[in-house]
Amino acid sequence: MNVQSSIFWSLDDKGKITINQSKLTNFLSESGFSKSIMPDGNIIYLKEKGNIVSEVYDSDIIDFVSEHLKKIKKEDVLETFSKGVSTYLSPSKLKLLNTISLLNDRDKKNYSFFHFRNQSCQVGNGKIISTEYEMLKNKIWDRRIIQRDYTPLQRNDTSQFERFCFNISGKNEDRYLALKTIIGYLLHRYQDPKNTKAIILVDEKISFDGEANGGTGKTLLIKAIGKCREIIIMNGKGLKSKSWFKNQRIEHTTDLVFYDDVNKEFSLEELYSEITTGMVVEKKYKGELYIKPEDSPKLVISSNYVVKGTGGNTDARRRCDFEIANHYSGDLTPFDEFGNNFFDDWDSDEWNAFYTFMIKCVLEYFEHGLITAKPINLKMNGLIYSTNLEFFSFLETGIVELNKWECKKTVLALFIEQYPFYKNLSPHKFTKWMKIYAKSEGHVYEDKSSGGKYTFYLKTVKEVKDEK
C-alpha cells in the first residue's frame, strides 16, 4: 500500500479534520478487508493476508484503524475517528467493502491438505508435498491452520496414538487397516454426495444389564481427529432431533460433527436427510443456512449401544460401523499403558509422530477406499437390543427349525416354560420378535392360519432360490 492510500482524512485551513468515507473504505480494501454474503443472506467480514483468509468482526476493523493511526502518530485523527466511529464503520458503511465469493477451501477428490504453522502439506498420489504458504495455489481459511509446527521424523517411530489404534482394533491387522481408512475418510475434507456415510463407533462387547461400559477409546479417537480438523461435538444423550437450533454451532468451515454417546433409543434414521441431502443450520435471530451435501461436515456417532436404523440397503448405504475392541476400560486406561495423558503431555517428537500417522491414514484411505470391517458382534447385539437376550438365547438352542412349518402356540409355550417371567408375553409381541429375527438372519418369514391353528415358517435364502 502506498502512503497516499493510507491517508483517509483531510485538514482544512482552520485545522478541522474530516474523515473521507470513500478513502477510508479504499484504505480498508487495500489493507485486505472485504466481505462475503452467506447463503442465508448474512454478511461476514474478511481479512486477507497473503493466502490466508480470516473472518473478522466490525470491532476488529475498528481496532485495525485505531492501531494504524497510533502507529503513524495521528492522535488528532484518531480522536476524530473515535468520535464518529459508529458512523464511519456502521453496518451500512461496511457494505461498501468489496464483495468476494465465499471461500471454499475443501479438499479435492484425490488429495488432502494438512496446514501447519510452518508449512502446508499436500497429501495424495502416495506422497506428501510440503509447501510454503506463499506458494499455495489457492487461499485457505486461517482456522484450517493447526497451531503446531510439523517436522517429519527421520526415524520410523511408532506413535503412541498409532499403538492405541492397533489396540482398539483388537490387534487384528485387517481391522486395523479398516480403522485407518475410517480415520483417513474423516480427515479428507471432501464429500462425495453419492457415497456419504456416517461413521458409527460402538463397543465390541456390550453389556445387556443396563450398565453402559464406557472408556474403550471411542471419544479419544475422535478427539485425536479434532487435533487435525474442525469438529463440533454434540452431546448425544441430549440430542433433540426436532430442535430448530440443534445445528446452530455448525459453521461453513466445520469438517466433522460428532454425536457423542447417543442413547439406545437413537436411530440413524434421524440423520438420513443430513447424510444424503445436506444440512440445514438455523441460528437464533438469523436466517436459515443450507449447506449442500458436497460441503456438509461428515458425521460420526459413538454409542455404548447398537445404533438402530431402518435396516436393508437404504440403511447400509448410509453407515459404516466399527466395533471398538474392549482393550481399554476403567481398569486399563491409555494413561496406565503409556504413562502420560494423550495430547497434553506429548513432546514435539510425539506430536510429529502423531501427525505422520494421521497423514498415513489419509494415504491408506486413498489407496483402499473406506473399508467396512467384518462385523464381530454387531448382528447379534442388534438382534438382542431389538428383541431381548432371553429370546436370542432361546433361538440359539435350535429349537425352531428352518424350512418347516411350526406351531406358534407351541413355540411360545416352550419359550415361556424356559423363561416363566414372560408368562404374560402376547402372541403378537412374540411374532414381532420372530420377524425381526428372520430379517436379521436373512430368512423369509411366512405365517398362516387354518382351523384356528396359527403356524409360521422361516424360509432360508437357498429355499427361496430353489423355488424360483
C-alpha positions in Angstrom: 0.0 0.0 0.0 1.4 3.4 -0.9 1.4 6.3 1.6 -1.3 8.2 -0.2 -3.7 5.3 0.1 -3.3 5.2 3.9 -4.5 8.8 4.3 -8.2 8.9 4.5 -8.7 12.3 6.1 -8.3 15.9 5.2 -7.4 19.1 7.0 -9.0 22.4 6.2 -7.5 25.9 6.7 -8.8 26.1 10.2 -7.2 22.7 11.2 -10.5 20.8 11.2 -10.1 17.1 10.4 -12.6 15.4 8.2 -12.8 11.7 7.6 -13.3 10.9 3.9 -15.6 7.8 3.8 -14.7 6.6 0.3 -10.9 6.9 1.1 -11.5 5.1 4.4 -13.2 2.3 2.5 -10.4 2.2 0.0 -7.8 2.1 2.8 -9.6 -0.9 4.3 -9.9 -2.7 0.9 -6.2 -2.2 0.2 -5.4 -3.4 3.7 -7.1 -6.7 2.8 -10.6 -6.3 4.2 -13.6 -7.4 2.2 -17.0 -9.0 2.7 -18.8 -12.2 1.6 -22.5 -12.9 1.5 -23.5 -16.2 3.2 -26.2 -18.4 1.6 -28.7 -17.2 4.3 -28.1 -13.6 3.2 -26.0 -12.6 6.2 -22.8 -10.7 5.6 -19.4 -11.7 7.0 -16.3 -9.5 7.0 -12.9 -10.9 5.9 -9.3 -10.0 6.2 -6.8 -11.4 3.7 -3.1 -11.7 4.4 -1.3 -13.4 1.6 -3.1 -16.7 1.0 -4.7 -16.7 4.5 -8.2 -15.5 4.9 -9.7 -14.7 8.4 -13.3 -14.0 9.3 -13.3 -10.7 11.3 -15.9 -8.6 13.1 -16.6 -4.8 13.0 -14.7 -4.5 16.3 -11.6 -6.0 14.6 -11.8 -3.4 11.8 -12.1 -0.6 14.3 -9.1 -1.9 16.2 -7.1 -2.1 12.9 -7.8 1.5 12.0 -7.1 2.7 15.6 -3.8 0.8 15.7 -2.8 2.2 12.3 -3.4 5.8 13.4 -1.5 5.2 16.6 1.4 3.7 14.7 1.7 6.8 12.4 1.2 9.1 15.4 -2.0 10.7 14.2 -3.7 11.1 17.6 -5.8 14.0 16.4 -7.2 11.9 13.5 -7.8 9.1 16.0 -9.8 11.4 18.2 -12.0 12.4 15.2 -12.3 8.8 14.1 -13.2 7.7 17.6 -16.0 10.2 18.0 -17.6 9.2 14.7 -16.7 5.5 14.6 -20.3 4.4 14.7 -20.9 6.4 11.6 -17.7 5.6 9.7 -17.9 1.9 10.3 -21.6 1.3 10.6 -23.0 -1.9 9.1 -24.4 0.2 6.2 -20.9 1.7 5.5 -19.1 -1.6 5.8 -21.3 -2.8 2.9 -19.2 -0.6 0.7 -16.3 -3.1 1.1 -15.6 -5.2 -1.9 -17.7 -8.3 -2.1 -15.9 -11.6 -2.9 -17.2 -15.1 -3.3 -17.4 -17.1 -0.1 -14.1 -19.1 0.1 -14.4 -22.9 -0.3 -11.1 -24.5 0.5 -12.2 -28.1 0.9 -10.1 -30.8 -0.4 -10.4 -32.3 -3.9 -11.2 -35.9 -4.6 -7.6 -37.2 -4.8 -5.7 -35.1 -2.3 -6.0 -33.6 1.1 -4.2 -30.8 2.9 -2.7 -30.6 6.4 -1.8 -26.9 7.2 0.7 -26.4 10.0 2.2 -23.2 11.3 5.5 -23.7 9.5 4.3 -25.4 6.3 1.4 -26.8 4.3 1.4 -30.5 3.4 -0.4 -31.8 0.3 -1.2 -35.5 0.7 -2.1 -37.6 -2.4 -0.8 -39.9 -5.1 1.1 -41.9 -2.5 3.3 -39.0 -1.4 3.5 -35.8 0.8 4.5 -32.5 -0.7 5.5 -29.7 1.6 4.8 -26.1 0.5 5.3 -22.6 2.0 2.1 -20.7 2.3 3.0 -18.0 -0.2 3.4 -20.8 -2.8 -0.1 -22.2 -2.3 -2.2 -22.0 -5.4 -5.4 -21.2 -3.5 -6.4 -19.3 -0.5 -7.3 -21.0 2.8 -9.2 -20.1 5.9 -6.9 -19.3 8.8 -8.8 -21.7 11.1 -7.5 -24.6 8.9 -4.0 -24.0 10.3 -3.0 -26.5 13.0 -1.3 -24.4 15.7 1.8 -26.5 15.8 5.0 -26.9 13.7 5.4 -30.2 11.9 8.7 -31.9 11.1 8.6 -35.5 9.8 10.8 -37.7 11.9 13.8 -39.2 10.2 13.4 -42.5 12.0 10.3 -44.7 11.6 8.9 -44.3 15.1 5.5 -45.7 16.0 3.4 -43.0 17.8 1.5 -43.7 20.9 -1.7 -43.0 19.1 -0.8 -45.5 16.4 -0.4 -48.2 19.0 -3.6 -47.1 20.6 -5.4 -47.6 17.3 -3.9 -51.0 16.9 -5.1 -52.0 20.4 -8.7 -50.8 19.8 -8.7 -52.8 16.6 -8.3 -55.9 18.6 -4.7 -56.2 17.4 -6.1 -57.6 14.2 -4.3 -56.4 11.0 -7.5 -56.4 8.8 -9.5 -54.4 11.4 -6.6 -52.1 11.9 -6.4 -51.3 8.2 -10.2 -50.7 8.2 -9.8 -48.3 11.2 -7.0 -46.4 9.4 -9.2 -45.9 6.3 -12.0 -44.6 8.6 -9.6 -42.1 10.1 -8.4 -41.1 6.6 -12.0 -40.8 5.4 -12.8 -38.4 8.2 -9.7 -36.4 7.7 -10.3 -36.0 4.0 -12.2 -32.7 3.6 -14.1 -34.0 0.6 -17.7 -35.2 0.4 -18.9 -37.4 -2.4 -22.7 -36.9 -2.3 -23.2 -40.3 -3.9 -21.3 -42.2 -1.3 -21.6 -40.3 2.0 -21.7 -42.4 5.2 -22.0 -41.8 8.9 -19.2 -43.4 10.9 -20.6 -45.3 13.8 -18.3 -46.4 16.7 -19.7 -49.0 19.1 -18.1 -51.3 21.7 -17.3 -54.8 20.5 -18.6 -56.2 23.8 -21.8 -54.6 25.0 -23.5 -55.1 28.4 -27.2 -56.0 28.4 -27.8 -55.4 32.1 -28.5 -51.7 31.6 -25.0 -50.7 32.6 -23.0 -48.6 30.0 -19.4 -49.7 29.5 -17.5 -46.6 28.5 -13.8 -45.8 28.5 -13.0 -48.0 25.5 -11.5 -45.1 23.5 -14.3 -44.0 21.1 -14.2 -40.4 22.3 -10.4 -40.2 22.4 -10.3 -41.4 18.8 -12.4 -38.5 17.6 -10.6 -36.0 19.8 -7.4 -37.0 18.0 -9.0 -36.2 14.7 -10.0 -32.9 16.2 -6.3 -32.1 16.5 -6.3 -32.0 12.7 -9.8 -30.9 11.7 -12.5 -28.6 12.9 -15.0 -30.6 14.9 -18.3 -29.8 16.6 -19.0 -32.2 19.5 -22.7 -32.8 20.3 -23.9 -34.4 23.5 -25.6 -37.5 22.1 -27.7 -38.1 25.2 -29.3 -34.7 25.0 -29.8 -34.7 21.2 -33.2 -33.4 20.2 -33.6 -34.3 16.5 -36.6 -31.9 16.0 -35.0 -28.9 17.7 -34.7 -26.0 15.3 -31.4 -24.9 16.6 -29.6 -28.3 17.2 -27.2 -27.4 14.4 -26.6 -23.8 15.3 -22.9 -24.3 16.3 -22.1 -25.6 12.8 -20.2 -23.2 10.6 -19.3 -23.2 6.9 -15.8 -24.4 7.8 -16.9 -27.3 10.1 -15.4 -30.5 8.9 -17.0 -33.0 11.3 -20.0 -33.3 13.6 -19.5 -35.9 16.4 -22.6 -37.1 18.2 -21.0 -38.4 21.3 -22.6 -41.2 23.3 -26.1 -41.4 21.8 -28.6 -43.4 23.9 -30.2 -46.8 22.9 -33.4 -45.1 21.6 -31.4 -43.2 19.0 -31.9 -44.2 15.4 -29.7 -43.4 12.4 -32.9 -42.6 10.5 -33.0 -39.3 12.3 -29.9 -38.2 10.4 -30.7 -39.8 6.9 -31.5 -36.4 5.3 -28.4 -34.8 6.7 -26.2 -37.6 5.4 -27.7 -37.6 1.9 -29.3 -34.2 1.1 -27.2 -31.7 3.0 -27.6 -29.9 6.3 -29.9 -27.1 7.4 -28.4 -24.7 10.1 -30.8 -22.4 11.9 -29.3 -19.9 14.4 -31.3 -17.7 16.7 -32.2 -14.3 15.2 -30.6 -15.3 11.9 -31.8 -16.8 8.6 -31.7 -20.4 7.6 -28.4 -21.6 6.2 -28.5 -24.6 3.8 -25.2 -26.4 3.4 -25.0 -28.5 0.2 -24.2 -32.2 0.5 -20.7 -31.8 -1.0 -19.9 -29.0 1.5 -21.5 -30.6 4.6 -19.5 -31.8 7.5 -19.1 -35.6 7.9 -20.9 -37.3 10.7 -19.6 -39.6 13.4 -21.7 -41.3 16.1 -20.5 -43.1 19.2 -22.6 -45.2 21.5 -22.5 -47.8 24.2 -25.4 -49.5 22.4 -26.1 -50.8 18.9 -27.2 -47.8 16.8 -30.5 -48.7 15.2 -31.6 -47.9 11.6 -34.3 -48.9 9.2 -32.4 -51.9 8.0 -31.9 -53.1 4.4 -29.9 -51.5 1.7 -31.2 -48.0 2.5 -29.7 -48.1 5.9 -26.5 -49.9 4.9 -25.6 -47.3 2.3 -25.7 -44.6 4.9 -23.5 -46.2 7.6 -20.1 -47.7 8.3 -19.9 -49.4 11.7 -16.7 -50.2 13.6 -16.6 -52.2 16.7 -14.0 -50.9 19.2 -12.2 -53.8 21.0 -12.6 -53.6 24.7 -8.8 -53.3 25.2 -9.3 -50.2 27.4 -11.7 -49.9 30.3 -12.0 -48.4 33.7 -9.3 -50.9 34.8 -6.9 -50.1 32.0 -6.7 -46.6 30.5 -4.3 -45.2 27.9 -2.6 -43.3 30.7 -2.0 -46.6 32.5 -0.4 -48.1 29.4 1.6 -45.2 28.0 2.4 -43.3 31.3 1.1 -39.9 30.1 -2.0 -38.0 29.1 -2.6 -38.0 25.4 -2.0 -34.6 23.8 -1.4 -32.7 27.0 1.8 -34.4 27.9 3.3 -35.0 24.5 6.6 -33.5 23.4 7.4 -32.3 19.9 8.7 -35.7 18.7 5.5 -37.4 19.8 3.3 -34.8 18.1 5.4 -35.2 14.9 4.9 -39.0 15.1 1.2 -38.5 15.7 0.7 -36.2 12.6 2.8 -38.5 10.5 0.5 -41.4 11.4 -2.6 -39.3 10.6 -1.2 -38.3 7.2 -0.5 -42.0 6.5 -4.1 -42.8 7.3 -5.2 -40.5 4.6 -2.9 -42.2 2.2 -4.3 -45.6 3.3 -7.8 -44.3 2.6 -6.8 -43.0 -0.9 -5.3 -46.4 -1.7 -8.0 -48.7 -0.3 -11.1 -46.6 0.0 -13.4 -46.7 3.0 -13.2 -50.3 4.4 -16.1 -51.6 6.4 -14.7 -54.1 8.9 -16.2 -57.5 9.1 -18.8 -57.5 11.9 -17.9 -59.3 15.1 -20.9 -59.0 17.4 -22.9 -56.3 15.6 -25.7 -58.5 14.2 -26.1 -60.5 17.4 -26.1 -57.3 19.6 -28.5 -55.6 17.3 -30.9 -58.6 17.4 -30.7 -58.7 21.2 -31.5 -55.0 21.5 -34.4 -55.3 19.1 -35.8 -58.2 21.0 -34.1 -59.3 24.2 -31.4 -61.6 25.5 -33.7 -64.4 26.5 -35.4 -64.6 23.1 -32.0 -64.7 21.4 -30.7 -67.4 23.7 -33.9 -69.4 23.1 -33.5 -69.4 19.4 -29.8 -70.2 19.6 -30.7 -73.6 21.0 -32.1 -74.5 17.5 -35.5 -75.3 18.9 -37.1 -73.6 15.9 -36.3 -75.5 12.7 -35.8 -73.7 9.4 -37.8 -74.5 6.3 -40.5 -76.2 8.4 -44.0 -75.1 9.5 -44.0 -74.5 13.3 -47.0 -74.0 15.6 -46.9 -70.5 17.1 -48.7 -71.6 20.2 -46.3 -74.5 20.9 -43.2 -72.4 20.3 -44.4 -69.6 22.5 -45.3 -72.1 25.3 -41.8 -73.6 25.1 -40.3 -70.1 25.5 -42.5 -69.3 28.5 -41.7 -72.7 30.0 -38.0 -71.8 29.8 -38.4 -68.2 30.9 -41.5 -68.2 33.2 -41.3 -64.4 33.9 -42.5 -63.9 30.3 -45.8 -65.6 31.1 -47.8 -62.5 30.0 -46.0 -62.2 26.7 -48.5 -61.7 23.9 -48.5 -63.8 20.7 -48.4 -60.5 18.8 -45.1 -59.4 20.5 -43.6 -62.9 20.0 -44.5 -62.8 16.3 -42.9 -59.4 16.0 -39.7 -60.7 17.6 -39.7 -63.7 15.2 -40.0 -61.4 12.2 -37.0 -59.3 13.5 -35.0 -62.5 13.9 -35.8 -63.7 10.4 -34.8 -60.3 8.9 -31.6 -60.3 10.9 -30.6 -63.8 9.7 -31.6 -63.2 6.1 -34.6 -65.5 6.3 -38.1 -65.0 4.9 -40.9 -65.1 7.5 -44.3 -66.5 6.5 -47.3 -67.4 8.6 -50.8 -68.7 8.1 -53.9 -69.9 10.0 -56.1 -72.9 9.4 -58.9 -74.1 11.6 -57.8 -71.8 14.4 -54.2 -73.1 14.3 -51.6 -70.5 13.7 -48.3 -71.6 12.1 -45.1 -69.8 10.9 -42.3 -70.7 8.6 -38.7 -69.5 8.4 -37.6 -69.9 4.8 -33.8 -69.8 4.0 -32.4 -67.9 1.1 -31.4 -71.2 -0.5 -35.0 -72.5 -0.4 -36.3 -69.2 -1.9 -33.8 -69.6 -4.8 -34.8 -73.2 -5.3 -38.4 -72.2 -5.6 -37.5 -69.9 -8.4 
